[in-house]
Amino acid sequence: MTTGPRNDAPAGRPGPLARLLPERGPQRTLAGATFVNALGSGMFMSSSALYFTRVVGLPMSQVAFGLFAGAMVGLAAGILGGRIADRRGARETQIAVMLAGTAFMGCFLLVDAFWSFVLISVLTGVVFAADKSSRAPLVRAFGGGDPARFRAYLRAATNLGISLGALAAGVAIQLDTAPAYLTLVAGRALAFAGCALALLRLPRPARIPAPPLSGRWDALRDRPYLVATVLNSLMSLHFAVPTFLLPLWIVDHTEAPRWMVSGVLVLNTVLVITLQVAVSKNVSDPESAGSRMRWAGGAVCAGLVLMMAAGDVPGWAAAALLLTATAVYTLGELWHAASAMEYSFGLAAPHAQGQYSGVFGLGGGLAEALAPAVLGSLALGLGRPGWFLLGGLFLLVGLVSRPLVSWAVRTSPAPRAYEKTPAA
């Protein structure tokens, strides 16, 4: 007599893979869509400058201008995109944004002149900004009983997708042919389309009615939220450390092997992907977020001091210091990300999450645009004093975040109900 395979596992207990994934249903669908979108983003971000210069034939100055113009227009568009998502439906808005991204990215395949490149760059800049703000109400609606954990999982999935996309771009860059670069741009367009298809599986979240006295642009008048946005913007300057400052420092100012540029990036990425969910546990209100900001400021400051010290020692000692510095710095990055996500969602008015996220993204976008100039002029321009100034800036922001946000909340006339994460 033949019997089926025996299964001694307790009924209903998820397997190892299932425990690594969000719950089945909307959370897993949204996570999958986020991963696909991030995969395309990694492919395009890593190769776009080379595509426009080597295939389209534009000079680097024109490429820089077009990409900068798109990013600047996108800053304002994020607030508008979020408001449309709040009022017209986040699911429908997010799908429309993904379809627009598919079309505009496809237009990049046909670009052959400067002004057409600028036009499409501006349109894609709007898409990139509206993508983030219109997704925020979906993240809030499907956060479940532990929204902080779900948001952390989405960030980890985003980093994984970007990393894999960058690896794919690396293969095409190594080939260095027009078809290879065109394939990456087409892949970005297909990722937008795949994300839109995945989002069709999401149910329509219930719209949250606006309170009677709410205005059209509440986020721009919300003092606690604006304080948190400014503090997060200042702290976000450090996100350019592993991608901009550290590669230049390693190659030009240390005796470490050049492959350490890739080594520290891989270490940073692996730590973010594997630890973000655990580090975000119990960050459920402004007080806990403020504590993590304080820890983040200290860790980022310590990491920068160790990076600076790597410039004064021989090669392998420099390599060891750089790996240690990257690990310490990444802890700060993780704590900062956990607190930033809590500020962005926990301080926002639920009925206007998209608009609030657009405002929060405006601060982050400004930091992203200014970071290379700030980090380069201080650390690379001033040397040791500049490194200490940078470290002191992040340490100070971390120290003042909790008392400043708490003060703003206490003195705000608007009552607030914060998300609560179940205790571990």
Secondary structure in CASP SS format (residue, H / E / C, confidence):
PFRMAT SS
TARGET T0000
AUTHOR 0000-0000-0000
METHOD secondary structure of the structure
MODEL  1
M C 1.00
T C 1.00
T C 1.00
G C 1.00
P C 1.00
R C 1.00
N C 1.00
D C 1.00
A C 1.00
P C 1.00
A C 1.00
G C 1.00
R C 1.00
P C 1.00
G C 1.00
P H 1.00
L H 1.00
A H 1.00
R H 1.00
L H 1.00
L C 1.00
P C 1.00
E C 1.00
R C 1.00
G C 1.00
P H 1.00
Q H 1.00
R H 1.00
T H 1.00
L H 1.00
A H 1.00
G H 1.00
A H 1.00
T H 1.00
F H 1.00
V H 1.00
N H 1.00
A H 1.00
L H 1.00
G H 1.00
S H 1.00
G H 1.00
M H 1.00
F H 1.00
M H 1.00
S C 1.00
S C 1.00
S H 1.00
A H 1.00
L H 1.00
Y H 1.00
F H 1.00
T H 1.00
R H 1.00
V H 1.00
V H 1.00
G C 1.00
L C 1.00
P C 1.00
M H 1.00
S H 1.00
Q H 1.00
V H 1.00
A H 1.00
F H 1.00
G H 1.00
L H 1.00
F H 1.00
A H 1.00
G H 1.00
A H 1.00
M H 1.00
V H 1.00
G H 1.00
L H 1.00
A H 1.00
A H 1.00
G H 1.00
I H 1.00
L H 1.00
G H 1.00
G H 1.00
R H 1.00
I H 1.00
A H 1.00
D H 1.00
R H 1.00
R H 1.00
G C 1.00
A H 1.00
R H 1.00
E H 1.00
T H 1.00
Q H 1.00
I H 1.00
A H 1.00
V H 1.00
M H 1.00
L H 1.00
A H 1.00
G H 1.00
T H 1.00
A H 1.00
F H 1.00
M H 1.00
G H 1.00
C H 1.00
F H 1.00
L C 1.00
L C 1.00
V C 1.00
D C 1.00
A C 1.00
F H 1.00
W H 1.00
S H 1.00
F H 1.00
V H 1.00
L H 1.00
I H 1.00
S H 1.00
V H 1.00
L H 1.00
T H 1.00
G H 1.00
V H 1.00
V H 1.00
F H 1.00
A H 1.00
A H 1.00
D H 1.00
K H 1.00
S H 1.00
S H 1.00
R H 1.00
A H 1.00
P H 1.00
L H 1.00
V H 1.00
R H 1.00
A H 1.00
F C 1.00
G C 1.00
G C 1.00
G C 1.00
D C 1.00
P H 1.00
A H 1.00
R H 1.00
F H 1.00
R H 1.00
A H 1.00
Y H 1.00
L H 1.00
R H 1.00
A H 1.00
A H 1.00
T H 1.00
N H 1.00
L H 1.00
G H 1.00
I H 1.00
S H 1.00
L H 1.00
G H 1.00
A H 1.00
L H 1.00
A H 1.00
A H 1.00
G H 1.00
V H 1.00
A H 1.00
I H 1.00
Q H 1.00
L H 1.00
D C 1.00
T C 1.00
A H 1.00
P H 1.00
A H 1.00
Y H 1.00
L H 1.00
T H 1.00
L H 1.00
V H 1.00
A H 1.00
G H 1.00
R H 1.00
A H 1.00
L H 1.00
A H 1.00
F H 1.00
A H 1.00
G H 1.00
C H 1.00
A H 1.00
L H 1.00
A H 1.00
L H 1.00
L C 1.00
R C 1.00
L C 1.00
P C 1.00
R C 1.00
P C 1.00
A C 1.00
R C 1.00
I C 1.00
P C 1.00
A C 1.00
P C 1.00
P C 1.00
L C 1.00
S C 1.00
G C 1.00
R C 1.00
W C 1.00
D H 1.00
A H 1.00
L H 1.00
R H 1.00
D C 1.00
R H 1.00
P H 1.00
Y H 1.00
L H 1.00
V H 1.00
A H 1.00
T H 1.00
V H 1.00
L H 1.00
N H 1.00
S H 1.00
L H 1.00
M H 1.00
S H 1.00
L H 1.00
H H 1.00
F H 1.00
A H 1.00
V H 1.00
P H 1.00
T H 1.00
F H 1.00
L H 1.00
L H 1.00
P H 1.00
L H 1.00
W H 1.00
I H 1.00
V H 1.00
D H 1.00
H H 1.00
T C 1.00
E C 1.00
A C 1.00
P C 1.00
R C 1.00
W C 1.00
M H 1.00
V H 1.00
S H 1.00
G H 1.00
V H 1.00
L H 1.00
V H 1.00
L H 1.00
N H 1.00
T H 1.00
V H 1.00
L H 1.00
V H 1.00
I H 1.00
T H 1.00
L H 1.00
Q H 1.00
V H 1.00
A H 1.00
V H 1.00
S C 1.00
K C 1.00
N C 1.00
V C 1.00
S C 1.00
D C 1.00
P H 1.00
E H 1.00
S H 1.00
A H 1.00
G H 1.00
S H 1.00
R H 1.00
M H 1.00
R H 1.00
W H 1.00
A H 1.00
G H 1.00
G H 1.00
A H 1.00
V H 1.00
C H 1.00
A H 1.00
G H 1.00
L H 1.00
V H 1.00
L H 1.00
M H 1.00
M H 1.00
A H 1.00
A H 1.00
G H 1.00
D H 1.00
V C 1.00
P C 1.00
G H 1.00
W H 1.00
A H 1.00
A H 1.00
A H 1.00
A H 1.00
L H 1.00
L H 1.00
L H 1.00
T H 1.00
A H 1.00
T H 1.00
A H 1.00
V H 1.00
Y H 1.00
T H 1.00
L H 1.00
G H 1.00
E H 1.00
L H 1.00
W H 1.00
H H 1.00
A H 1.00
A H 1.00
S H 1.00
A H 1.00
M H 1.00
E H 1.00
Y H 1.00
S H 1.00
F H 1.00
G H 1.00
L C 1.00
A C 1.00
A C 1.00
P H 1.00
H H 1.00
A H 1.00
Q H 1.00
G H 1.00
Q H 1.00
Y H 1.00
S H 1.00
G H 1.00
V H 1.00
F H 1.00
G H 1.00
L H 1.00
G H 1.00
G H 1.00
G H 1.00
L H 1.00
A H 1.00
E H 1.00
A H 1.00
L H 1.00
A H 1.00
P H 1.00
A H 1.00
V H 1.00
L H 1.00
G H 1.00
S H 1.00
L H 1.00
A H 1.00
L H 1.00
G H 1.00
L H 1.00
G C 1.00
R H 1.00
P H 1.00
G H 1.00
W H 1.00
F H 1.00
L H 1.00
L H 1.00
G H 1.00
G H 1.00
L H 1.00
F H 1.00
L H 1.00
L H 1.00
V H 1.00
G H 1.00
L H 1.00
V H 1.00
S H 1.00
R H 1.00
P H 1.00
L H 1.00
V H 1.00
S H 1.00
W H 1.00
A H 1.00
V H 1.00
R H 1.00
T C 1.00
S C 1.00
P C 1.00
A C 1.00
P C 1.00
R C 1.00
A C 1.00
Y C 1.00
E C 1.00
K C 1.00
T C 1.00
P C 1.00
A C 1.00
A C 1.00
END
